Amino acid sequence: MLSDDNRGIAVNEAQSYTCAMIFAALAEQRRLAGRVISLSTFFGALYGMVIAYFIDGVSFATGLLQGAATGIIIGSGVFLINTLSQYRRWRRQIRRIPFLLLVVGKGVLYLLLFAGAISGTVWLLYPRGNNILDWTTPYFLVSIAFSAILSIAFTFILEVRSIVGRSVFQNFLGGRYHRPISERRLFLFVDLNDSTRIAEEIGDLRYLEFLDDFLQDIAVAANACHGEIYKYVGDEVIVSWPFSGEAAANCVRSVMEMGRIVSANADEYRRNYGRVPAFCAGSHGGNVVAGELGGDRREIAYLGDTVNTAARILDHAKRDGNALVISDVVHEALDPEMAGLFLPLGDVSLRGRRQRANLFALRAGAMNAGEAAVAGGDD
């Protein structure tokens, strides 16, 4: 049992980490927005200079400025549209739209955005006498056609990326795992508590919606902490990071953030399903072999004792009702302040493993706002 002083220290530390996670989530959004806008600005400026070359009386500087301004508007608009499409209240309605129809619909929306940005910046920056805004002008028609192609490409890439996952999409494009490689990674297994009972009580159809909302909340927290959603296995989520001290800290923060998000959405969960999801988590890191598997449908797989041990640590967390249990490997990678949030469990025998594991459990008070959601749920 923790003393009142120690419990207070744990809660104060958790509060500081909760505030840090809110700012981290905002920072992650800013980084993503910066990447999208920077890329759009670069291609816009390049295209603006190319168009300026063919138009009399328009300098490269004007073309560059017009293209860059167009790129900033387009990049900001694309980021805003995709951010709003992930808004909790709209997400399910949007996901019910067939994929091809969604691509076409978003493509049209992007086309309007691109055409409006081009028209506005040309009207402001180009000389009035060249009739560049005339729809019969070939340069303007070429720009609109170019925008249409970009809008379809943007939509298709973003939708495919959202289906297969950010890291998988990037790694497939880069060919990182065409040949198996060995690397050190950190894994976090997160499991929904009492899933069978919940499915029996609310029915399979509503349970799928309940699970989808829960997994989305978990994914938001993982992404805010730079984690990669490696795989969904039923009601489990596997999150992964390249192993480092920062990754270990992000792993712990992500669980706190998961609890905070679930707790923040508790009223909506109760209103829609009559309960708030509860979960347990386990984490371990080490060497794995990574590579592509499959033929008609390919995926990137991580194999090795590290993954199996992380799964067994999750089982131990579920059995004892701990919010988060980590291995000594993860605990040693944490800074002293964060490591102090954990209590030693000693050498523990894990199911299916001969070698015992030295484990640590997150203090009960450390979950702060997410504590109730993680530890026991709400029926």
C-alpha positions as CSV (number, residue, x, y, z in Angstrom):
1,M,0.0,0.0,0.0
2,L,1.2,3.5,-0.8
3,S,1.3,6.1,2.0
4,D,-0.8,9.3,1.5
5,D,2.3,11.3,0.8
6,N,3.5,8.8,-1.9
7,R,0.1,8.6,-3.4
8,G,0.0,12.4,-3.6
9,I,3.4,12.5,-5.2
10,A,2.3,10.0,-7.8
11,V,-0.9,12.0,-8.6
12,N,1.1,15.2,-8.9
13,E,3.5,13.5,-11.3
14,A,0.7,12.1,-13.3
15,Q,-0.9,15.5,-13.5
16,S,2.3,17.0,-14.9
17,Y,2.5,14.2,-17.5
18,T,-1.1,14.7,-18.4
19,C,-0.5,18.4,-19.2
20,A,2.6,17.4,-21.1
21,M,0.6,15.0,-23.2
22,I,-1.9,17.6,-24.1
23,F,0.8,19.8,-25.4
24,A,2.5,16.9,-27.1
25,A,-0.7,16.1,-29.0
26,L,-0.9,19.7,-30.2
27,A,2.8,19.6,-31.1
28,E,2.2,16.5,-33.2
29,Q,-0.6,18.2,-35.0
30,R,1.6,21.2,-35.7
31,R,4.4,18.9,-37.0
32,L,2.0,17.1,-39.3
33,A,0.5,20.4,-40.5
34,G,4.0,21.8,-41.1
35,R,4.9,18.8,-43.3
36,V,1.7,19.0,-45.4
37,I,1.9,22.7,-45.9
38,S,5.7,22.7,-46.6
39,L,5.3,20.0,-49.3
40,S,2.4,21.8,-50.8
41,T,4.2,25.1,-50.8
42,F,7.3,23.7,-52.5
43,F,5.3,22.1,-55.3
44,G,3.1,25.2,-55.6
45,A,6.1,27.5,-55.9
46,L,7.8,25.2,-58.5
47,Y,4.6,25.0,-60.6
48,G,4.1,28.8,-60.3
49,M,7.5,29.4,-61.8
50,V,6.9,27.0,-64.6
51,I,3.6,28.7,-65.5
52,A,5.2,32.1,-65.2
53,Y,7.8,31.1,-67.9
54,F,5.0,30.8,-70.5
55,I,3.2,34.0,-69.6
56,D,4.3,37.3,-71.0
57,G,4.8,40.1,-68.4
58,V,5.0,37.7,-65.5
59,S,8.3,37.4,-63.6
60,F,9.7,34.3,-62.0
61,A,9.4,36.1,-58.6
62,T,5.7,36.7,-59.2
63,G,5.1,33.1,-60.3
64,L,7.0,31.8,-57.3
65,L,5.1,34.0,-54.9
66,Q,1.7,33.1,-56.5
67,G,2.6,29.4,-56.4
68,A,3.8,29.5,-52.9
69,A,0.8,31.4,-51.7
70,T,-1.4,28.9,-53.5
71,G,0.5,26.0,-51.9
72,I,0.1,27.4,-48.4
73,I,-3.7,27.8,-48.9
74,I,-4.0,24.3,-50.4
75,G,-1.9,22.6,-47.8
76,S,-3.8,24.3,-45.0
77,G,-7.1,23.3,-46.5
78,V,-6.1,19.7,-47.1
79,F,-4.9,19.4,-43.5
80,L,-8.0,21.0,-42.1
81,I,-10.3,18.7,-44.2
82,N,-8.6,15.6,-43.1
83,T,-8.4,16.7,-39.4
84,L,-12.2,17.5,-39.4
85,S,-12.9,14.1,-41.1
86,Q,-11.4,12.4,-38.1
87,Y,-13.6,14.3,-35.6
88,R,-15.2,11.8,-33.4
89,R,-18.8,12.7,-34.1
90,W,-18.4,12.6,-37.9
91,R,-15.9,9.7,-38.2
92,R,-18.4,6.8,-38.3
93,Q,-20.8,8.6,-40.8
94,I,-17.8,9.3,-43.1
95,R,-16.5,5.7,-42.8
96,R,-19.9,4.4,-44.0
97,I,-19.4,6.0,-47.3
98,P,-18.0,3.5,-49.9
99,F,-14.3,3.9,-50.6
100,L,-14.6,5.0,-54.2
101,L,-17.4,7.4,-53.5
102,L,-15.4,8.8,-50.6
103,V,-12.4,9.3,-52.9
104,V,-14.5,11.0,-55.5
105,G,-16.3,13.2,-53.0
106,K,-13.1,14.3,-51.3
107,G,-11.5,14.8,-54.7
108,V,-14.3,17.2,-55.7
109,L,-13.8,19.0,-52.4
110,Y,-10.1,19.3,-53.0
111,L,-10.6,20.4,-56.6
112,L,-12.8,23.3,-55.4
113,L,-10.2,24.2,-52.9
114,F,-7.4,24.1,-55.5
115,A,-9.4,26.1,-58.1
116,G,-10.4,28.7,-55.5
117,A,-6.8,29.1,-54.3
118,I,-5.4,29.4,-57.8
119,S,-8.1,31.9,-58.8
120,G,-7.6,34.0,-55.7
121,T,-3.9,34.2,-55.8
122,V,-3.8,34.8,-59.6
123,W,-6.3,37.6,-59.2
124,L,-4.2,39.3,-56.5
125,L,-0.7,38.9,-58.0
126,Y,-0.9,38.6,-61.8
127,P,-1.3,41.6,-64.1
128,R,-5.0,42.3,-64.9
129,G,-4.4,42.7,-68.7
130,N,-3.5,39.1,-69.5
131,N,-6.9,37.6,-68.9
132,I,-5.4,34.8,-67.0
133,L,-8.6,34.3,-65.1
134,D,-10.6,33.6,-68.2
135,W,-11.7,30.0,-68.2
136,T,-10.9,29.8,-71.9
137,T,-7.2,30.7,-71.2
138,P,-5.1,27.5,-71.7
139,Y,-2.8,28.3,-68.8
140,F,-5.8,28.5,-66.4
141,L,-7.3,25.3,-67.8
142,V,-4.0,23.5,-67.4
143,S,-3.8,24.7,-63.8
144,I,-7.3,23.4,-63.1
145,A,-6.5,20.0,-64.8
146,F,-3.3,19.8,-62.8
147,S,-5.3,20.5,-59.6
148,A,-7.8,17.8,-60.5
149,I,-5.0,15.2,-60.9
150,L,-3.5,16.3,-57.6
151,S,-6.8,16.2,-55.8
152,I,-7.4,12.6,-56.8
153,A,-3.9,11.6,-56.0
154,F,-4.0,13.4,-52.6
155,T,-7.3,11.7,-51.7
156,F,-6.3,8.2,-52.8
157,I,-2.9,8.4,-51.0
158,L,-4.4,9.7,-47.7
159,E,-7.3,7.2,-47.7
160,V,-5.0,4.2,-48.5
161,R,-2.6,5.5,-45.8
162,S,-5.4,5.6,-43.3
163,I,-6.4,2.0,-44.1
164,V,-2.9,0.3,-44.0
165,G,-1.4,2.6,-41.4
166,R,1.1,5.4,-41.6
167,S,4.3,3.4,-40.9
168,V,3.3,0.5,-43.1
169,F,2.5,2.8,-46.0
170,Q,5.8,4.6,-45.7
171,N,7.8,1.4,-45.2
172,F,6.2,-0.3,-48.2
173,L,7.0,2.7,-50.4
174,G,10.6,2.9,-49.1
175,G,11.1,-0.9,-49.4
176,R,12.6,-1.0,-45.9
177,Y,11.4,-4.5,-45.2
178,H,11.6,-6.2,-48.6
179,R,14.4,-8.3,-47.0
180,P,14.1,-9.4,-43.3
181,I,16.2,-7.2,-41.0
182,S,16.9,-7.3,-37.2
183,E,16.1,-4.2,-35.2
184,R,15.4,-3.2,-31.6
185,R,11.8,-2.2,-31.0
186,L,9.5,-1.5,-28.1
187,F,6.0,-3.0,-28.0
188,L,2.9,-2.0,-26.0
189,F,0.0,-4.4,-25.9
190,V,-3.4,-2.9,-24.9
191,D,-6.4,-5.0,-24.3
192,L,-10.1,-4.2,-23.7
193,N,-11.4,-5.6,-20.4
194,D,-14.5,-7.9,-20.3
195,S,-14.9,-7.8,-24.1
196,T,-16.9,-11.1,-24.2
197,R,-19.3,-10.0,-21.5
198,I,-19.8,-6.6,-23.2
199,A,-20.5,-8.2,-26.6
200,E,-23.1,-10.5,-25.0
201,E,-24.8,-7.6,-23.3
202,I,-25.0,-5.1,-26.1
203,G,-25.0,-7.4,-29.1
204,D,-22.4,-7.9,-31.8
205,L,-23.4,-5.0,-34.0
206,R,-23.3,-2.4,-31.2
207,Y,-20.2,-4.0,-29.8
208,L,-18.4,-3.5,-33.1
209,E,-19.2,0.2,-32.9
210,F,-18.2,0.3,-29.3
211,L,-14.9,-1.4,-30.1
212,D,-14.3,0.9,-33.0
213,D,-14.7,4.0,-30.8
214,F,-12.4,2.5,-28.2
215,L,-9.7,1.6,-30.8
216,Q,-9.9,5.1,-32.3
217,D,-9.3,6.7,-28.9
218,I,-6.3,4.4,-28.3
219,A,-4.9,5.2,-31.7
220,V,-5.2,9.0,-31.1
221,A,-3.2,8.6,-27.9
222,A,-0.6,6.4,-29.5
223,N,-0.1,8.7,-32.5
224,A,0.2,11.7,-30.1
225,C,3.2,9.8,-28.5
226,H,4.8,9.0,-31.8
227,G,3.7,5.4,-31.6
228,E,2.9,3.2,-34.7
229,I,-0.2,1.1,-34.6
230,Y,1.4,-2.2,-35.6
231,K,-1.7,-4.4,-35.5
232,Y,-5.3,-4.8,-34.3
233,V,-5.9,-8.3,-33.0
234,G,-9.6,-8.5,-32.0
235,D,-10.0,-6.2,-29.0
236,E,-6.2,-5.8,-28.6
237,V,-4.0,-3.1,-30.0
238,I,-0.3,-3.5,-30.6
239,V,1.7,-0.2,-30.6
240,S,5.4,-0.1,-31.5
241,W,8.3,2.3,-31.4
242,P,12.0,2.0,-32.4
243,F,13.6,1.3,-29.0
244,S,15.1,4.2,-27.1
245,G,14.8,6.0,-23.8
246,E,12.4,8.5,-25.4
247,A,10.3,5.7,-26.8
248,A,10.0,4.1,-23.3
249,A,8.8,7.4,-21.9
250,N,6.4,7.8,-24.8
251,C,5.1,4.3,-24.2
252,V,4.2,5.2,-20.6
253,R,2.8,8.6,-21.6
254,S,0.6,7.0,-24.3
255,V,-1.1,4.8,-21.7
256,M,-1.8,7.8,-19.5
257,E,-3.1,9.6,-22.6
258,M,-5.3,6.7,-23.5
259,G,-6.9,6.8,-20.0
260,R,-7.3,10.6,-20.3
261,I,-9.1,10.4,-23.6
262,V,-11.4,7.5,-22.6
263,S,-12.2,9.4,-19.4
264,A,-12.9,12.6,-21.4
265,N,-15.3,10.7,-23.6
266,A,-16.9,8.8,-20.7
267,D,-20.3,10.6,-21.0
268,E,-20.5,9.8,-24.7
269,Y,-19.7,6.1,-24.1
270,R,-22.4,5.9,-21.4
271,R,-24.9,7.7,-23.6
272,N,-24.3,5.4,-26.6
273,Y,-23.4,2.1,-24.9
274,G,-24.3,2.3,-21.2
275,R,-20.7,1.7,-20.2
276,V,-17.1,3.1,-20.3
277,P,-14.4,0.9,-21.7
278,A,-11.6,-0.3,-19.3
279,F,-8.3,-1.6,-20.4
280,C,-4.9,-3.1,-19.3
281,A,-1.6,-2.8,-21.0
282,G,1.8,-4.5,-21.0
283,S,5.1,-3.5,-22.5
284,H,8.5,-5.0,-23.4
285,G,11.3,-4.2,-25.8
286,G,14.2,-5.9,-27.5
287,N,15.5,-7.4,-30.7
288,V,13.0,-8.6,-33.3
289,V,13.1,-9.7,-36.9
290,A,11.1,-7.5,-39.2
291,G,10.0,-8.3,-42.8
292,E,7.1,-8.5,-45.2
293,L,4.8,-11.4,-45.1
294,G,2.0,-12.6,-47.4
295,G,1.3,-12.8,-51.1
296,D,-2.0,-11.4,-52.3
297,R,-2.3,-9.4,-49.1
298,R,1.0,-8.3,-47.6
299,E,1.9,-6.9,-44.2
300,I,4.9,-6.0,-42.2
301,A,5.5,-8.5,-39.3
302,Y,7.7,-8.4,-36.3
303,L,8.8,-11.8,-35.0
304,G,10.7,-12.9,-32.0
305,D,10.7,-13.6,-28.2
306,T,10.3,-9.8,-27.6
307,V,6.8,-9.8,-29.1
308,N,5.8,-13.0,-27.3
309,T,7.0,-11.7,-23.9
310,A,5.1,-8.4,-24.3
311,A,1.9,-10.4,-24.9
312,R,2.6,-12.5,-21.8
313,I,3.2,-9.4,-19.7
314,L,-0.2,-8.1,-20.9
315,D,-1.7,-11.4,-19.6
316,H,-0.1,-10.8,-16.2
317,A,-1.5,-7.2,-16.1
318,K,-5.0,-8.5,-16.9
319,R,-4.8,-11.2,-14.3
320,D,-3.8,-8.9,-11.5
321,G,-5.9,-5.9,-12.7
322,N,-2.9,-3.6,-13.2
323,A,-3.3,-0.6,-15.6
324,L,0.2,-1.0,-17.0
325,V,3.0,-3.6,-16.4
326,I,6.4,-3.2,-18.0
327,S,9.6,-5.3,-18.1
328,D,12.8,-4.3,-16.5
329,V,14.2,-3.6,-19.9
330,V,11.6,-0.8,-20.4
331,H,11.9,0.4,-16.7
332,E,15.7,0.8,-17.1
333,A,15.2,3.0,-20.2
334,L,13.0,5.5,-18.3
335,D,14.3,8.6,-16.6
336,P,14.4,8.4,-12.7
337,E,11.3,10.6,-12.4
338,M,9.1,8.5,-14.6
339,A,10.6,5.2,-13.3
340,G,9.4,6.3,-9.9
341,L,5.8,6.0,-11.0
342,F,6.2,2.2,-11.0
343,L,6.3,-0.4,-8.2
344,P,8.4,-3.5,-8.5
345,L,6.6,-6.8,-8.8
346,G,9.8,-8.9,-8.5
347,D,10.6,-12.0,-10.7
348,V,7.4,-13.3,-12.1
349,S,6.8,-16.5,-14.0
350,L,5.0,-15.8,-17.3
351,R,2.8,-18.3,-19.1
352,G,4.7,-20.3,-21.8
353,R,8.1,-19.0,-20.8
354,R,10.8,-20.9,-18.9
355,Q,12.8,-17.7,-17.9
356,R,11.2,-15.6,-15.2
357,A,10.7,-11.8,-15.9
358,N,11.4,-8.9,-13.6
359,L,8.3,-6.7,-13.9
360,F,7.1,-3.3,-12.7
361,A,3.5,-2.1,-12.3
362,L,2.3,1.5,-12.7
363,R,1.2,3.0,-9.4
364,A,-2.6,3.1,-8.9
365,G,-2.6,6.9,-8.5
366,A,-0.5,7.6,-11.6
367,M,-3.3,7.3,-14.1
368,N,-4.9,10.5,-12.8
369,A,-8.0,11.4,-14.8
370,G,-7.8,8.1,-16.7
371,E,-7.5,6.0,-13.6
372,A,-11.1,4.9,-13.4
373,A,-11.3,4.1,-17.0
374,V,-8.2,2.0,-17.0
375,A,-8.5,0.2,-13.7
376,G,-12.1,-0.9,-13.5
377,G,-14.3,0.6,-16.2
378,D,-17.9,1.6,-15.7
379,D,-20.8,-0.8,-16.2
